[in-house]
């Protein structure tokens, strides 16, 4: 039977709780100070405790600490008429389930108590499902068919030194895949060096990759080895390779072909044995067509291609990933592992997850910090996941228009139309460019930026597609 303990030196407060709990058919005991409650632990243990902070004798916060030390599974709701930031922070730091300021709404407080009862009734197995030894935790989590393809590719590459191109949306886990390739290769005893080519200014990227000699430019006070030298014998991971400047693409192509390069200001060539893995969220084939990425470099990098699926295409993995991230956050914050309620698990599967796995990880960390109890309910989710339906609607809208497009393509094929590919590509390109021009008030440079294509490309397309 559920047994709620109420601790408050104010008799009228205890009376209000007694009547409210009786009405809800909930068993209870009331105490006027902490010592009375501590002595009662010799006879029984409560399901939930509601305690005032300021009472004769020991304060509610000291009582909270003592109970949590011995019985961490008991939810304790702290209430006070003297609410301030320091007190609230201290209460949660000591493990409070929830913090209620007086005067309080008894109905809302009862809702909190019922939620705490639900937490208390969780089995120890479920409550501690995140406490298992993590030594066997895989490098990458995924049981969906699309991730199994990724695992299969990593396995096949374990005995190969082939150059690998990883393609996938931002936040989908491309660097984790690169690390797994390195870890499972014959180079795993040598360095894994990662660099984001989009995050480093153009003028510094060359020095970062190839190093420089002392005195080669202003500020070069000593010799510095670049990333290629640091990764000698191991793996160099170049993230966002699509953003690499064209002049550096030429140098990279030469290194891949010859295994040699010169430091900036250097006179002697340096030989290295480095496996290069690259990644991008962009369509390199399209960049090649637009003359913004070297075709010969593309073919050199695209020896083995691995496509990392977005989270919305591997929904079978969302629950396992969330559980893993909640475990990690609880360890980092030194708090109990939170558990997703069935409603939240189902809701997560409806979201579009624009930020992919990285977004899910950030949400789980937020929930570990902000959720009062050990079970995460829909009401605990951040407002950007619940107040707007854009994320779920965007996924549905995408499905709807793609389905409609496929129906139209099938109709054209049934009618015996040929060159269907070119027809729909031209129609799509024309619609995109016309919309962008309309949005930018016919400013070609701005329209090109909106579409993510080059100025020369949009000029050429306007002429080819006869856009006025």
C-alpha positions as CSV (number, residue, x, y, z in Angstrom):
1,X,0.0,0.0,0.0
2,X,1.2,3.5,-0.8
3,X,2.3,5.4,2.3
4,X,2.9,9.1,2.1
5,X,4.7,10.9,4.9
6,X,4.0,14.6,5.5
7,X,6.5,16.7,7.5
8,X,5.5,20.2,8.6
9,X,5.5,22.0,11.9
10,X,2.4,23.9,10.8
11,X,-0.7,22.0,12.0
12,X,-3.0,23.6,9.5
13,X,-0.8,22.5,6.6
14,X,-0.8,18.9,7.9
15,X,-4.6,19.1,8.2
16,X,-4.9,20.2,4.6
17,X,-2.8,17.2,3.4
18,X,-4.7,14.8,5.7
19,X,-8.1,15.7,4.2
20,X,-6.7,15.7,0.6
21,X,-5.0,12.4,0.9
22,X,-8.1,10.8,2.6
23,X,-10.2,12.0,-0.3
24,X,-7.8,10.2,-2.7
25,X,-7.8,7.0,-0.5
26,X,-4.1,7.3,0.0
27,X,-2.5,6.1,3.2
28,X,-0.4,8.7,5.1
29,X,1.4,9.7,8.3
30,X,2.1,13.3,9.5
31,X,5.0,14.5,11.5
32,X,5.8,17.9,13.1
33,X,9.6,17.6,12.8
34,X,12.3,15.6,11.1
35,X,13.3,13.6,14.2
36,X,9.9,12.0,14.5
37,X,10.1,10.8,10.9
38,X,13.6,9.5,11.3
39,X,12.5,7.4,14.3
40,X,9.6,6.0,12.3
41,X,12.1,4.5,9.8
42,X,12.8,1.9,12.5
43,X,9.3,0.5,11.9
44,X,8.5,1.2,8.2
45,X,9.5,2.9,5.0
46,X,7.3,5.4,3.1
47,X,6.6,5.4,-0.6
48,X,6.8,9.2,-0.8
49,X,7.9,12.0,1.5
50,X,6.6,15.6,1.5
51,X,8.7,17.8,3.7
52,X,8.9,21.4,4.7
53,X,12.3,23.0,4.9
54,X,12.1,25.2,8.0
55,X,11.0,23.2,11.0
56,X,12.1,22.9,14.7
57,X,15.3,20.9,15.0
58,X,16.8,19.6,11.8
59,X,15.9,21.4,8.6
60,X,14.1,19.7,5.7
61,X,17.3,19.8,3.6
62,X,19.3,18.0,6.3
63,X,16.5,15.4,6.5
64,X,16.6,15.1,2.7
65,X,20.3,14.4,2.7
66,X,20.0,11.8,5.5
67,X,17.1,9.9,3.8
68,X,18.7,10.0,0.4
69,X,22.0,8.5,1.8
70,X,20.1,5.5,3.1
71,X,17.1,5.2,0.8
72,X,17.9,6.9,-2.5
73,X,14.9,5.3,-4.1
74,X,12.3,7.3,-2.0
75,X,11.0,10.4,-3.8
76,X,11.1,13.4,-1.6
77,X,9.1,16.5,-2.4
78,X,10.4,19.7,-0.7
79,X,8.1,22.6,0.1
80,X,8.8,26.0,1.6
81,X,7.4,29.5,2.2
82,X,10.8,31.0,1.8
83,X,11.6,30.1,-1.8
84,X,14.7,31.5,-3.4
85,X,17.2,30.3,-6.0
86,X,19.8,29.0,-3.6
87,X,17.3,26.9,-1.7
88,X,15.8,25.4,-4.9
89,X,19.3,24.6,-6.3
90,X,20.3,23.1,-2.9
91,X,17.2,20.9,-2.8
92,X,17.7,19.5,-6.2
93,X,21.4,19.0,-5.7
94,X,20.6,16.9,-2.6
95,X,18.2,14.8,-4.7
96,X,14.7,16.3,-4.2
97,X,12.0,14.9,-6.5
98,X,10.3,18.2,-6.8
99,X,10.3,21.7,-5.2
100,X,7.1,23.4,-4.3
101,X,6.7,27.0,-3.1
102,X,4.1,27.9,-0.5
103,X,1.2,28.8,-0.7
104,X,0.6,25.9,-3.0
105,X,-2.3,24.5,-5.0
106,X,-3.3,21.3,-3.2
107,X,-4.6,19.7,-6.4
108,X,-1.4,20.3,-8.3
109,X,0.6,19.1,-5.3
110,X,-1.5,15.9,-5.3
111,X,-0.6,15.4,-8.9
112,X,3.1,15.7,-8.0
113,X,2.6,13.2,-5.2
114,X,0.9,10.7,-7.5
115,X,3.7,11.1,-10.0
116,X,6.2,10.4,-7.1
117,X,4.2,7.3,-6.1
118,X,4.5,6.1,-9.7
119,X,8.2,6.6,-9.5
120,X,8.4,4.8,-6.1
121,X,6.5,1.8,-7.5
122,X,9.0,1.1,-10.3
123,X,10.8,-2.1,-9.9
124,X,14.4,-1.9,-8.9
125,X,15.3,-3.7,-12.1
126,X,13.7,-1.1,-14.3
127,X,15.0,1.8,-12.1
128,X,18.5,0.6,-12.4
129,X,18.5,-0.7,-15.9
130,X,21.1,1.9,-16.8
131,X,23.5,0.6,-14.1
132,X,24.8,-2.3,-16.0
133,X,28.5,-2.5,-16.8
134,X,29.3,-0.5,-19.9
135,X,32.4,-2.4,-20.9
136,X,30.5,-4.2,-23.6
137,X,28.8,-1.1,-25.0
138,X,29.3,-1.0,-28.7
139,X,31.1,1.8,-30.4
140,X,28.0,2.5,-32.5
141,X,24.5,1.7,-31.5
142,X,22.1,0.4,-34.1
143,X,20.0,-2.6,-34.9
144,X,18.1,-1.1,-37.9
145,X,18.7,-2.6,-41.4
146,X,20.4,0.6,-42.6
147,X,22.9,0.6,-39.7
148,X,23.5,-3.1,-40.2
149,X,24.7,-2.1,-43.7
150,X,27.1,0.4,-42.1
151,X,28.4,-2.3,-39.7
152,X,28.9,-4.7,-42.6
153,X,31.0,-2.1,-44.5
154,X,33.1,-1.4,-41.4
155,X,33.8,-5.1,-41.0
156,X,34.8,-5.5,-44.6
157,X,37.2,-2.6,-44.4
158,X,39.0,-4.1,-41.4
159,X,41.6,-5.7,-43.6
160,X,41.8,-2.9,-46.1
161,X,43.6,0.4,-46.4
162,X,41.2,1.8,-49.0
163,X,40.2,5.5,-48.9
164,X,36.7,5.9,-47.5
165,X,34.1,8.6,-48.2
166,X,31.3,8.8,-45.5
167,X,28.2,10.6,-46.5
168,X,25.4,11.7,-44.2
169,X,23.5,14.6,-42.6
170,X,25.0,16.7,-39.9
171,X,24.7,15.0,-36.5
172,X,24.2,11.5,-38.0
173,X,27.5,10.1,-36.6
174,X,29.9,10.2,-39.5
175,X,33.0,10.7,-37.2
176,X,31.9,7.7,-35.0
177,X,31.9,5.6,-38.2
178,X,35.4,6.9,-39.1
179,X,36.6,6.1,-35.6
180,X,35.2,2.6,-35.8
181,X,36.9,2.0,-39.2
182,X,40.2,3.0,-37.6
183,X,39.7,1.0,-34.4
184,X,38.9,-2.1,-36.3
185,X,41.8,-1.7,-38.8
186,X,45.4,-2.8,-38.7
187,X,46.3,0.8,-38.0
188,X,44.6,0.9,-34.6
189,X,47.9,1.2,-32.7
190,X,48.6,4.4,-34.5
191,X,47.0,7.9,-34.2
192,X,43.5,8.8,-35.3
193,X,43.6,12.5,-36.2
194,X,40.3,14.3,-37.0
195,X,40.0,17.8,-38.5
196,X,36.9,19.7,-39.6
197,X,37.9,21.5,-42.8
198,X,34.9,23.8,-42.6
199,X,35.7,25.0,-39.1
200,X,39.2,26.3,-40.0
201,X,39.8,29.6,-42.0
202,X,41.1,29.0,-45.5
203,X,44.4,30.8,-44.8
204,X,45.1,28.5,-41.8
205,X,43.9,25.2,-43.2
206,X,47.0,24.6,-45.3
207,X,49.3,25.1,-42.3
208,X,47.0,22.9,-40.2
209,X,47.2,20.0,-42.7
210,X,50.8,20.2,-43.9
211,X,52.6,22.1,-41.2
212,X,55.3,24.8,-41.7
213,X,58.9,25.6,-41.2
214,X,60.3,28.2,-38.8
215,X,60.3,31.6,-40.4
216,X,58.1,30.6,-43.3
217,X,55.7,33.5,-42.6
218,X,55.1,36.1,-39.9
219,X,54.4,34.4,-36.6
220,X,56.1,31.1,-37.6
221,X,58.5,31.2,-34.6
222,X,59.1,27.5,-34.7
223,X,58.6,24.4,-36.9
224,X,55.2,22.8,-36.7
225,X,54.1,19.4,-37.9
226,X,50.8,19.3,-39.7
227,X,48.0,16.8,-39.3
228,X,49.4,14.5,-42.0
229,X,52.6,14.0,-40.1
230,X,50.8,13.6,-36.8
231,X,48.7,10.8,-38.4
232,X,51.6,8.9,-39.9
233,X,50.9,5.2,-39.7
234,X,47.4,5.9,-38.7
235,X,44.2,7.5,-40.0
236,X,43.4,11.1,-40.9
237,X,39.7,12.0,-40.9
238,X,38.8,15.1,-42.9
239,X,35.3,16.1,-42.0
240,X,33.2,18.4,-44.3
241,X,35.6,17.8,-47.2
242,X,33.1,19.5,-49.5
243,X,34.1,22.8,-48.0
244,X,37.8,22.5,-48.8
245,X,39.1,25.3,-51.0
246,X,39.9,24.3,-54.6
247,X,43.6,25.2,-54.3
248,X,44.0,22.9,-51.3
249,X,42.1,20.2,-53.1
250,X,45.0,20.1,-55.5
251,X,47.5,19.6,-52.7
252,X,45.4,16.9,-51.1
253,X,45.2,15.1,-54.5
254,X,48.9,15.1,-54.8
255,X,49.5,13.7,-51.3
256,X,46.9,10.9,-51.9
257,X,48.7,10.0,-55.2
258,X,52.3,10.3,-54.1
259,X,52.2,10.0,-50.3
260,X,54.6,13.0,-50.1
261,X,54.2,16.7,-49.4
262,X,56.1,19.8,-48.4
263,X,55.6,21.9,-45.3
264,X,54.9,25.5,-45.9
265,X,58.3,27.1,-46.5
266,X,60.0,23.7,-46.7
267,X,62.5,22.5,-49.2
268,X,62.5,18.7,-48.5
269,X,59.5,16.4,-49.3
270,X,58.1,14.5,-46.4
271,X,56.8,10.9,-46.9
272,X,53.8,9.7,-44.8
273,X,51.8,6.5,-44.6
274,X,48.3,7.7,-43.8
275,X,44.9,6.3,-44.5
276,X,42.5,9.2,-45.4
277,X,38.8,9.0,-44.5
278,X,36.6,11.9,-45.5
279,X,33.1,12.9,-44.7
280,X,30.5,15.4,-45.9
281,X,26.8,16.2,-45.7
282,X,26.9,17.6,-49.2
283,X,26.4,16.0,-52.6
284,X,29.9,15.9,-53.9
285,X,28.8,14.7,-57.4
286,X,26.7,17.8,-57.7
287,X,29.6,20.0,-56.5
288,X,31.7,18.3,-59.2
289,X,29.1,19.2,-61.8
290,X,29.2,22.8,-60.6
291,X,33.0,22.9,-60.8
292,X,33.2,23.6,-57.1
293,X,35.0,20.3,-56.3
294,X,37.7,18.5,-58.3
295,X,36.4,15.5,-60.2
296,X,39.8,13.7,-60.0
297,X,39.9,14.2,-56.2
298,X,36.3,13.0,-55.9
299,X,37.2,9.7,-57.6
300,X,40.3,9.4,-55.5
301,X,38.3,9.8,-52.3
302,X,35.2,7.8,-53.3
303,X,36.9,4.4,-53.4
304,X,34.6,3.0,-50.7
305,X,31.4,5.0,-49.9
306,X,29.5,4.6,-46.7
307,X,26.1,6.3,-46.3
308,X,25.1,7.0,-42.7
309,X,21.3,7.1,-42.5
310,X,19.5,10.0,-40.7
311,X,17.9,9.2,-37.4
312,X,14.4,9.4,-38.9
313,X,15.3,6.4,-41.2
314,X,16.5,4.3,-38.3
315,X,13.6,4.7,-35.8
316,X,14.3,1.2,-34.4
317,X,17.4,2.6,-32.8
318,X,15.9,5.7,-31.1
319,X,15.0,4.0,-27.9
320,X,18.4,2.3,-27.5
321,X,20.2,5.5,-28.3
322,X,18.2,7.6,-25.9
323,X,18.8,5.0,-23.1
324,X,22.6,5.2,-23.8
325,X,22.6,9.0,-23.8
326,X,20.6,9.1,-20.6
327,X,23.1,6.7,-19.0
328,X,26.0,8.9,-20.0
329,X,24.3,12.1,-18.8
330,X,23.5,10.5,-15.4
331,X,27.1,9.5,-14.9
332,X,28.4,13.0,-15.9
333,X,26.0,14.7,-13.6
334,X,26.3,12.0,-10.9
335,X,22.5,11.5,-10.7
336,X,20.1,8.6,-11.1
337,X,19.4,7.3,-14.6
338,X,16.2,8.7,-16.1
339,X,13.8,6.3,-17.9
340,X,11.5,7.2,-20.9
341,X,7.8,6.6,-20.3
342,X,6.0,4.5,-23.0
343,X,4.3,7.7,-24.3
344,X,7.7,9.5,-24.7
345,X,9.2,6.5,-26.5
346,X,6.3,6.5,-28.9
347,X,6.4,10.3,-29.3
348,X,10.2,10.3,-30.1
349,X,9.4,7.9,-33.0
350,X,7.1,10.5,-34.6
351,X,9.7,13.3,-34.6
352,X,11.7,14.3,-37.6
353,X,15.0,14.8,-35.7
354,X,16.5,17.5,-38.0
355,X,19.7,17.4,-35.8
356,X,19.8,13.6,-35.9
357,X,21.7,11.6,-33.2
358,X,23.4,14.8,-31.9
359,X,20.0,16.4,-31.3
360,X,18.7,13.3,-29.5
361,X,21.8,13.4,-27.3
362,X,21.3,17.0,-26.4
363,X,17.6,16.4,-25.6
364,X,18.6,13.5,-23.3
365,X,21.1,15.6,-21.4
366,X,18.5,18.4,-21.0
367,X,16.0,15.9,-19.7
368,X,18.5,14.5,-17.2
369,X,19.1,17.9,-15.8
370,X,15.5,19.2,-15.8
371,X,13.2,16.2,-15.1
372,X,12.2,15.9,-11.5
373,X,11.6,12.2,-11.3
374,X,13.2,9.1,-12.7
375,X,10.6,8.6,-15.4
376,X,10.4,11.1,-18.2
377,X,6.9,12.0,-19.3
378,X,5.5,14.1,-22.1
379,X,5.1,17.0,-19.8
380,X,8.8,16.9,-19.0
381,X,9.9,17.4,-22.7
382,X,11.4,20.8,-23.8
383,X,8.9,23.1,-25.4
384,X,10.6,23.1,-28.8
385,X,9.7,19.4,-29.0
386,X,6.0,19.7,-28.0
387,X,4.7,23.2,-28.6
388,X,5.3,23.1,-32.3
389,X,4.1,20.3,-34.6
390,X,6.6,21.4,-37.3
391,X,8.9,18.5,-36.7
392,X,6.3,15.8,-37.1
393,X,4.4,17.7,-39.8
394,X,7.5,18.3,-41.9
395,X,8.1,14.5,-41.9
396,X,4.5,13.9,-43.0
397,X,4.6,16.6,-45.6
398,X,7.8,15.3,-47.0
399,X,6.2,11.8,-47.3
400,X,3.1,13.3,-48.9
401,X,4.8,15.3,-51.7
402,X,7.3,12.5,-52.4
403,X,4.5,10.0,-52.7
404,X,2.6,12.4,-55.0
405,X,5.7,12.8,-57.2
406,X,6.2,9.1,-57.4
407,X,2.6,8.7,-58.5
408,X,3.1,11.2,-61.3
409,X,6.3,9.6,-62.4
410,X,4.6,6.2,-62.5
411,X,1.8,7.7,-64.6
412,X,4.3,9.1,-67.1
413,X,6.0,5.7,-67.4
414,X,2.7,3.9,-67.9
415,X,1.9,6.4,-70.7
416,X,5.1,5.3,-72.4
417,X,7.0,8.5,-71.9
418,X,10.7,8.3,-72.3
419,X,13.5,10.4,-70.8
420,X,11.4,10.7,-67.6
421,X,14.5,11.4,-65.5
422,X,15.5,14.5,-67.5
423,X,11.9,15.7,-67.6
424,X,11.4,15.8,-63.9
425,X,14.9,17.0,-63.1
426,X,14.3,20.0,-65.4
427,X,10.9,20.7,-63.9
428,X,12.3,20.5,-60.4
429,X,15.3,22.7,-61.1
430,X,13.0,25.2,-62.8
431,X,10.6,25.3,-59.8
432,X,13.5,25.7,-57.3
433,X,15.2,28.5,-59.3
434,X,11.9,30.4,-60.0
435,X,10.9,30.2,-56.3
436,X,14.4,31.4,-55.2
437,X,14.3,34.3,-57.7
438,X,10.9,35.3,-56.6
439,X,11.9,35.2,-52.9
440,X,15.0,37.2,-53.6
441,X,13.2,39.7,-55.8
442,X,15.2,38.5,-58.9
443,X,18.6,38.9,-57.3
444,X,20.6,36.1,-58.8
445,X,23.4,36.1,-56.3
446,X,21.0,36.0,-53.3
447,X,18.9,33.3,-55.0
448,X,22.1,31.2,-55.6
449,X,23.0,31.5,-51.9
450,X,19.4,30.4,-50.9
451,X,19.7,27.3,-53.1
452,X,23.3,26.6,-52.1
453,X,24.7,26.7,-55.6
454,X,27.2,28.9,-57.4
455,X,26.5,32.2,-59.1
456,X,27.8,30.8,-62.4
457,X,25.6,27.7,-62.0
458,X,22.4,29.7,-61.5
459,X,23.2,31.9,-64.5
460,X,23.7,28.9,-66.7
461,X,20.6,27.2,-65.4
462,X,18.4,30.3,-66.1
463,X,19.6,30.2,-69.7
464,X,19.2,26.5,-70.1
465,X,15.8,26.3,-68.6
466,X,14.6,29.5,-70.4
467,X,13.6,31.2,-67.1
468,X,12.5,34.8,-67.5
